[in-house]
């Protein structure tokens, strides 16, 4: 959570909103922090469950896509609650306002589902990974998020920042074995 909060502040600074005195900047920060904490915990829990187990990567991707779907719905709901980028027009009925937000919700759900389903997030939490913080793994998460955003014709900044913060937070928070311990762990029988 601390890593998400600090990295989220850096993302807010990169987006130019850190020194904005408006409430929307801090609402966006709260949204980013809450979304990334939830996403980081989801990846850490899945990584812990799959730790020391050989499993089918496609089954894991399917589970992670489900995690992404739930996280996308939660992020959309939180964004609506915080009134981020509200497009409701005065005089419209509540039903037409809901329908006008459906494409945004569908894009959000698809973006999170694909982001979590395409990448092997559980490897970032693997205790036998070679480095504490993989710049390659982090960069790949950011690039995939940007490409998915471009394909959805949305602004790639915030999805890329979500992927960046979750990737960094998972790697920093997940335990990692040193080289000697990794050698011993590699000889253990797989459960």
QUIWO-V963893 format. One record per residue. N is the residue number from 1. PHI is phi as a letter, one per 20 degrees, with the letter a starting at -180 (NA if undefined). OMEGA is omega in whole degrees, 0 to 359 (999 if undefined). Layout:
BEGIN
n->(N,N)
phi->(PHI,PHI)
omega->(OMEGA,OMEGA)
END
This chain:
BEGIN
n->(1,2,3,4,5,6,7,8,9,10,11,12,13,14,15,16,17,18,19,20,21,22,23,24,25,26,27,28,29,30,31,32,33,34,35,36,37,38,39,40,41,42,43,44,45,46,47,48,49,50,51,52,53,54,55,56,57,58,59,60,61,62,63,64,65,66,67,68,69,70,71,72,73,74,75,76,77,78,79,80,81,82,83,84,85,86,87,88,89,90,91,92,93,94,95,96,97,98,99,100,101,102,103,104,105,106,107,108,109,110,111,112,113,114,115,116,117,118,119,120,121,122,123,124,125,126,127,128,129,130,131,132,133,134,135,136,137,138,139,140,141,142,143,144,145,146,147,148,149,150,151,152,153,154,155,156,157,158,159,160,161,162,163,164,165,166,167,168,169,170,171,172,173,174,175,176,177,178,179,180,181,182,183,184,185,186,187,188,189,190,191)
phi->(NA,f,f,f,f,f,f,f,f,f,f,f,f,f,e,n,d,f,e,e,f,f,f,f,f,f,f,f,f,f,f,f,f,f,f,f,f,f,f,f,f,f,f,f,f,f,f,f,f,e,f,m,c,e,b,f,f,f,f,f,f,f,f,f,f,f,f,f,f,f,f,f,f,f,f,f,f,f,f,f,f,e,l,e,l,f,d,f,d,f,n,e,f,f,f,f,f,f,f,f,e,g,g,f,f,f,f,f,f,f,f,f,f,f,f,e,e,e,e,e,f,f,f,f,d,f,f,e,f,f,c,f,c,e,f,f,f,f,f,f,f,f,f,f,f,f,f,f,f,f,f,e,l,d,f,f,f,f,f,f,f,f,f,f,f,f,f,f,f,f,f,f,e,f,f,c,e,f,g,f,f,f,f,f,f,f,e,f,f,e,f)
omega->(179,178,178,180,181,179,176,175,177,177,178,177,179,178,179,183,185,184,176,183,184,181,181,179,181,174,177,177,179,178,180,181,181,180,183,175,179,179,179,179,179,179,180,179,178,178,179,179,183,182,178,178,173,182,178,181,180,175,178,178,179,177,180,175,175,176,179,178,179,179,178,177,179,179,178,179,178,177,177,180,179,178,176,177,181,183,180,181,180,178,178,177,180,180,181,175,179,180,180,179,182,179,177,179,180,179,179,179,180,181,180,180,180,180,181,181,183,185,178,183,183,179,178,180,182,182,180,176,188,183,177,182,181,177,178,180,179,179,179,178,181,181,179,178,179,179,177,178,179,178,179,180,175,178,184,187,186,175,178,179,176,179,179,184,180,180,180,182,180,182,180,185,184,178,180,179,175,186,181,179,177,179,178,182,181,179,179,176,181,181,999)
END
